[in-house]
């Protein structure tokens, strides 16, 4: 009887493991993509004893891959790592690896061991010491870059997971109704998007849009019909954007924000016009009825986000919001576009259907 019971339990476990795991929802993947992009490059300790190899790695690892700090002394490296965690360590020092792994911390760095020889015994020694990956110091640069790239990806995913675990306790990243990003996600991550653009001197644009006369939609179709319109509206916005790069957030009842990274003013204006047309030119279906819906758009764009200027994210929202209200006051169903007024004399305004 006991044996039969154990067999049944084992069979259930095997059946459970054989089940297809649940797929990650598309909105979750999009959220992760945004979080990965806005994170700064992982910080790394480069602890290499050989001067020639050290200079080679310093020249090879660019600032957009890892933010490296070079330390030649083993004891100084341990002290520095203890004082401030680095998610990546690249070293040719086995003793350093052992000392780092021996420390009791709540986070584990990804360690790439650069071995003297690319041989089985050398790699084994590195892995036994606690390295996550090993490579010979005479390996081709392409392979070395690939290993460093893998370390970067793992460090970034670990960082995103930690952020998600912390932040998801406090806020929902996705709007339950429309399945686009939530207002809280926008409030948290749009400033990070601005910081990233400033770090690399990239373009950035923000579009705010508002469904025209949405109260009439609710009055005519009821709140259930209004919800159907909102869901379709969010999907239409997303369908016109670059997957995994641009993103949409619902920031009010019928108000949405569209974030366009690495998109200059003219490009963003084209996107805003396509979004307006995509809403107005095809009827919505709600409560078994076809409904004509239009929306007003306000755009603020920056050719290159300046570094070190305060409150750019906050001011971008204010400028785009002012442009949105100009669209509404000018008759709705139109786009008003403005460059970010770093120089008030250089600001441009356009308001067209």
C-alpha positions as CSV (number, residue, x, y, z in Angstrom):
1,X,0.0,0.0,0.0
2,X,2.8,2.4,1.0
3,X,4.8,1.5,-2.1
4,X,1.7,2.0,-4.3
5,X,1.1,5.4,-2.7
6,X,4.7,6.4,-3.4
7,X,4.4,5.3,-7.0
8,X,1.3,7.5,-7.4
9,X,3.0,10.5,-5.9
10,X,6.1,10.0,-8.1
11,X,3.8,9.7,-11.2
12,X,2.1,12.9,-10.4
13,X,5.4,14.7,-10.0
14,X,6.6,13.4,-13.3
15,X,3.3,14.4,-15.0
16,X,3.6,17.9,-13.5
17,X,7.1,18.3,-14.8
18,X,6.0,17.2,-18.2
19,X,3.4,19.9,-18.4
20,X,4.2,22.9,-20.6
21,X,5.4,25.8,-18.5
22,X,3.2,28.9,-18.6
23,X,4.3,31.3,-21.3
24,X,5.6,34.7,-20.2
25,X,2.9,37.3,-21.1
26,X,3.9,39.7,-23.8
27,X,3.3,42.7,-21.6
28,X,5.7,41.2,-19.0
29,X,8.4,40.8,-21.7
30,X,7.9,44.4,-22.8
31,X,8.3,45.6,-19.2
32,X,11.5,43.6,-18.8
33,X,12.8,45.0,-22.0
34,X,12.3,48.5,-20.8
35,X,13.9,47.8,-17.5
36,X,16.9,46.2,-19.1
37,X,17.4,49.2,-21.5
38,X,17.2,51.9,-18.9
39,X,19.6,50.3,-16.5
40,X,23.2,51.7,-16.6
41,X,25.9,49.3,-17.7
42,X,26.8,46.9,-14.9
43,X,29.8,47.9,-12.7
44,X,32.8,45.5,-12.9
45,X,36.1,44.9,-11.1
46,X,38.9,44.2,-13.4
47,X,41.7,42.5,-11.4
48,X,44.5,41.4,-13.7
49,X,48.1,40.9,-12.7
50,X,49.6,40.9,-16.2
51,X,50.0,44.5,-17.5
52,X,49.7,43.5,-21.2
53,X,46.4,41.6,-20.6
54,X,45.1,44.4,-18.3
55,X,45.6,47.0,-21.1
56,X,44.1,44.7,-23.7
57,X,40.9,44.3,-21.6
58,X,40.7,48.0,-20.7
59,X,40.8,48.8,-24.4
60,X,38.4,46.0,-25.3
61,X,35.6,46.7,-22.7
62,X,33.7,49.8,-23.8
63,X,31.7,52.0,-21.4
64,X,28.4,50.8,-22.8
65,X,29.2,47.2,-22.0
66,X,30.7,47.4,-18.5
67,X,31.7,50.3,-16.2
68,X,35.1,48.9,-15.1
69,X,37.4,49.7,-12.2
70,X,40.9,48.3,-12.6
71,X,42.7,47.1,-9.4
72,X,45.9,45.2,-9.6
73,X,46.3,44.3,-5.9
74,X,44.4,41.3,-4.6
75,X,43.8,42.7,-1.1
76,X,42.7,46.1,-2.4
77,X,40.3,44.3,-4.7
78,X,38.7,42.3,-1.9
79,X,38.5,45.5,0.3
80,X,36.9,47.4,-2.6
81,X,34.4,44.6,-3.3
82,X,33.5,44.4,0.3
83,X,32.9,48.1,0.5
84,X,30.8,48.2,-2.6
85,X,29.3,45.3,-4.5
86,X,30.2,44.9,-8.2
87,X,28.0,42.4,-10.2
88,X,30.9,41.4,-12.5
89,X,34.5,40.5,-11.7
90,X,37.0,39.7,-14.4
91,X,40.3,38.3,-13.0
92,X,43.3,36.0,-13.5
93,X,43.7,35.5,-9.7
94,X,42.4,32.3,-8.3
95,X,42.9,33.3,-4.7
96,X,40.8,36.4,-5.2
97,X,38.0,34.2,-6.5
98,X,38.2,32.0,-3.4
99,X,38.2,35.0,-1.1
100,X,35.2,36.6,-2.8
101,X,33.2,33.4,-2.7
102,X,34.1,32.8,0.9
103,X,32.4,36.0,1.9
104,X,28.8,35.7,3.2
105,X,26.8,38.2,1.1
106,X,23.2,38.3,-0.1
107,X,24.4,38.8,-3.7
108,X,26.8,36.8,-5.8
109,X,29.0,38.5,-8.4
110,X,29.4,36.8,-11.8
111,X,33.1,35.9,-12.0
112,X,35.0,35.4,-15.3
113,X,38.3,33.7,-14.8
114,X,41.0,34.4,-17.4
115,X,43.3,31.4,-17.2
116,X,46.9,31.3,-18.2
117,X,46.3,28.4,-20.5
118,X,43.1,27.3,-22.2
119,X,43.3,23.8,-20.9
120,X,40.9,21.5,-19.0
121,X,42.9,21.6,-15.8
122,X,43.1,25.4,-15.8
123,X,39.3,25.7,-16.4
124,X,38.6,23.1,-13.7
125,X,40.7,25.0,-11.2
126,X,38.8,28.2,-12.0
127,X,35.4,26.6,-11.6
128,X,36.4,24.8,-8.3
129,X,37.6,28.2,-7.0
130,X,34.2,29.6,-7.7
131,X,34.3,31.2,-11.1
132,X,31.2,31.1,-13.3
133,X,33.0,31.0,-16.6
134,X,36.6,30.5,-17.7
135,X,38.6,31.5,-20.8
136,X,42.2,31.3,-21.8
137,X,44.1,34.6,-22.0
138,X,45.2,33.9,-25.6
139,X,41.6,33.3,-26.7
140,X,40.5,35.3,-29.8
141,X,39.1,38.7,-29.0
142,X,35.7,37.8,-30.4
143,X,35.3,34.9,-28.0
144,X,36.5,37.1,-25.1
145,X,33.9,39.8,-26.0
146,X,31.2,37.1,-26.2
147,X,32.1,35.8,-22.7
148,X,32.1,39.4,-21.3
149,X,28.7,40.0,-23.1
150,X,27.3,36.9,-21.4
151,X,28.5,38.2,-18.0
152,X,26.8,41.6,-18.8
153,X,23.5,39.9,-19.7
154,X,23.4,37.8,-16.6
155,X,24.3,40.7,-14.4
156,X,21.5,42.8,-16.0
157,X,18.9,40.1,-15.7
158,X,19.8,39.6,-12.0
159,X,19.5,43.4,-11.4
160,X,16.1,43.5,-13.2
161,X,14.9,40.5,-11.1
162,X,16.0,42.3,-7.9
163,X,14.2,45.5,-8.9
164,X,11.1,43.6,-9.9
165,X,11.0,41.7,-6.6
166,X,11.3,44.9,-4.6
167,X,9.1,47.1,-6.7
168,X,6.4,44.7,-7.5
169,X,5.6,44.6,-3.8
170,X,4.8,48.3,-3.9
171,X,3.4,48.8,-7.4
172,X,1.9,47.1,-10.3
173,X,4.0,47.5,-13.5
174,X,1.1,46.8,-15.8
175,X,-2.3,48.5,-16.1
176,X,-4.9,45.8,-15.5
177,X,-7.4,47.0,-18.0
178,X,-5.3,47.9,-21.0
179,X,-2.2,45.7,-20.4
180,X,0.1,48.6,-21.2
181,X,2.5,50.0,-18.5
182,X,0.9,51.5,-15.4
183,X,1.1,55.1,-14.2
184,X,3.5,54.0,-11.4
185,X,5.7,52.2,-13.9
186,X,5.8,55.4,-16.0
187,X,6.6,57.6,-13.0
188,X,9.5,55.2,-12.0
189,X,11.0,54.4,-15.4
190,X,10.5,57.4,-17.6
191,X,13.2,59.3,-15.5
192,X,15.5,56.4,-16.0
193,X,14.8,56.5,-19.7
194,X,15.8,60.2,-19.7
195,X,18.9,59.4,-17.7
196,X,20.0,56.8,-20.2
197,X,19.5,59.1,-23.1
198,X,21.5,61.8,-21.3
199,X,24.3,59.3,-20.5
200,X,24.9,58.6,-24.2
201,X,23.7,61.9,-25.7
202,X,20.8,60.2,-27.5
203,X,17.5,61.6,-28.7
204,X,14.3,61.1,-26.8
205,X,10.6,62.0,-27.4
206,X,7.5,61.8,-25.3
207,X,3.9,61.8,-26.6
208,X,0.9,62.3,-24.4
209,X,-2.5,61.6,-25.8
210,X,-6.1,61.8,-24.6
211,X,-9.2,60.2,-26.1
212,X,-11.5,62.9,-27.3
213,X,-14.9,63.3,-25.5
214,X,-14.5,60.1,-23.6
215,X,-17.3,61.0,-21.2
216,X,-19.7,60.8,-24.2
217,X,-18.4,57.3,-24.9
218,X,-19.1,56.2,-21.3
219,X,-22.5,57.9,-21.4
220,X,-23.5,56.2,-24.7
221,X,-22.0,52.7,-24.3
222,X,-21.7,52.5,-20.5
223,X,-18.6,51.9,-18.5
224,X,-18.2,48.3,-19.9
225,X,-18.2,49.8,-23.5
226,X,-15.8,52.5,-22.4
227,X,-13.5,49.8,-21.0
228,X,-13.6,48.0,-24.4
229,X,-12.6,51.2,-26.2
230,X,-9.7,51.7,-23.8
231,X,-8.4,48.2,-24.3
232,X,-8.5,48.6,-28.1
233,X,-7.0,52.1,-27.9
234,X,-4.0,50.7,-25.9
235,X,-3.5,47.9,-28.5
236,X,-3.6,50.3,-31.4
237,X,-1.0,52.5,-29.9
238,X,1.3,49.6,-29.3
239,X,0.8,48.2,-32.8
240,X,2.3,51.3,-34.4
241,X,5.5,51.2,-32.2
242,X,8.8,49.4,-32.3
243,X,8.5,46.2,-30.2
244,X,10.8,46.1,-27.3
245,X,12.0,49.7,-27.7
246,X,9.1,52.2,-27.6
247,X,6.5,51.8,-24.8
248,X,3.1,52.9,-23.7
249,X,1.7,53.7,-20.3
250,X,-1.8,54.6,-19.1
251,X,-1.3,57.6,-16.9
252,X,-4.9,58.6,-16.4
253,X,-8.5,57.5,-17.1
254,X,-8.3,58.0,-20.9
255,X,-4.8,59.6,-21.1
256,X,-1.7,57.7,-22.3
257,X,2.0,58.4,-22.5
258,X,4.2,57.0,-25.4
259,X,7.9,57.0,-24.8
260,X,10.1,56.9,-27.9
261,X,13.8,56.3,-27.0
262,X,16.5,57.3,-29.5
263,X,13.8,59.1,-31.6
264,X,14.4,62.7,-32.7
265,X,11.8,65.4,-33.1
266,X,11.0,64.8,-36.7
267,X,10.8,61.1,-36.4
268,X,8.6,61.4,-33.3
269,X,6.3,63.8,-35.2
270,X,5.8,61.1,-37.9
271,X,5.0,58.5,-35.2
272,X,2.4,60.8,-33.6
273,X,0.7,61.5,-36.9
274,X,0.5,57.7,-37.6
275,X,-0.9,57.1,-34.1
276,X,-3.6,59.8,-34.6
277,X,-4.6,58.4,-38.0
278,X,-4.5,54.8,-36.7
279,X,-7.1,55.8,-34.1
280,X,-9.3,58.0,-36.3
281,X,-9.3,56.1,-39.5
282,X,-10.7,52.8,-38.2
283,X,-13.8,52.4,-36.1
284,X,-13.8,50.8,-32.7
285,X,-16.0,47.8,-31.8
286,X,-17.8,48.1,-28.4
287,X,-21.0,46.6,-27.1
288,X,-21.7,45.2,-30.6
289,X,-21.6,48.6,-32.1
290,X,-19.1,50.4,-34.3
291,X,-17.9,53.6,-32.8
292,X,-15.8,56.5,-34.2
293,X,-13.1,57.5,-31.8
294,X,-10.5,60.3,-32.1
295,X,-7.7,61.4,-29.9
296,X,-5.6,64.5,-29.3
297,X,-1.8,64.3,-29.1
298,X,1.0,66.5,-27.6
299,X,4.6,65.8,-28.4
300,X,7.8,67.0,-26.9
301,X,11.1,65.9,-28.5
302,X,14.8,66.3,-27.8
303,X,17.5,65.9,-30.4
304,X,20.1,65.1,-27.7
305,X,19.3,64.9,-24.0
306,X,21.8,67.1,-22.2
307,X,23.8,65.6,-19.3
308,X,23.6,67.1,-15.9
309,X,20.4,69.2,-16.4
310,X,17.9,68.8,-13.6
311,X,14.2,67.9,-13.9
312,X,14.3,67.1,-17.6
313,X,11.9,64.2,-17.2
314,X,9.5,66.3,-15.2
315,X,9.7,69.2,-17.7
316,X,9.3,66.9,-20.7
317,X,6.0,65.8,-19.2
318,X,4.9,69.4,-18.6
319,X,5.8,70.5,-22.2
320,X,4.1,67.5,-23.8
321,X,1.0,68.1,-21.6
322,X,0.8,71.7,-22.6
323,X,1.1,70.7,-26.3
324,X,-1.7,68.1,-25.7
325,X,-4.0,70.8,-24.3
326,X,-3.2,73.1,-27.3
327,X,-4.4,70.2,-29.5
328,X,-7.7,69.9,-27.5
329,X,-8.3,73.7,-27.5
330,X,-7.6,73.8,-31.3
331,X,-10.4,71.4,-32.0
332,X,-9.1,68.0,-31.0
333,X,-8.1,65.0,-33.3
334,X,-4.7,66.6,-34.0
335,X,-1.1,66.6,-33.1
336,X,0.8,69.5,-31.5
337,X,4.5,69.1,-31.5
338,X,7.1,71.1,-29.6
339,X,10.9,70.8,-29.2
340,X,12.2,70.8,-25.6
341,X,12.8,74.4,-24.7
342,X,16.5,74.2,-23.6
343,X,16.7,77.4,-25.6
344,X,13.3,79.2,-25.7
345,X,14.2,80.9,-28.9
346,X,14.8,77.6,-30.6
347,X,11.4,76.0,-29.6
348,X,9.1,75.0,-32.5
349,X,5.4,74.4,-32.4
350,X,3.2,72.6,-34.9
351,X,-0.5,71.8,-34.6
352,X,-2.0,69.8,-37.4
353,X,-4.7,67.2,-37.8
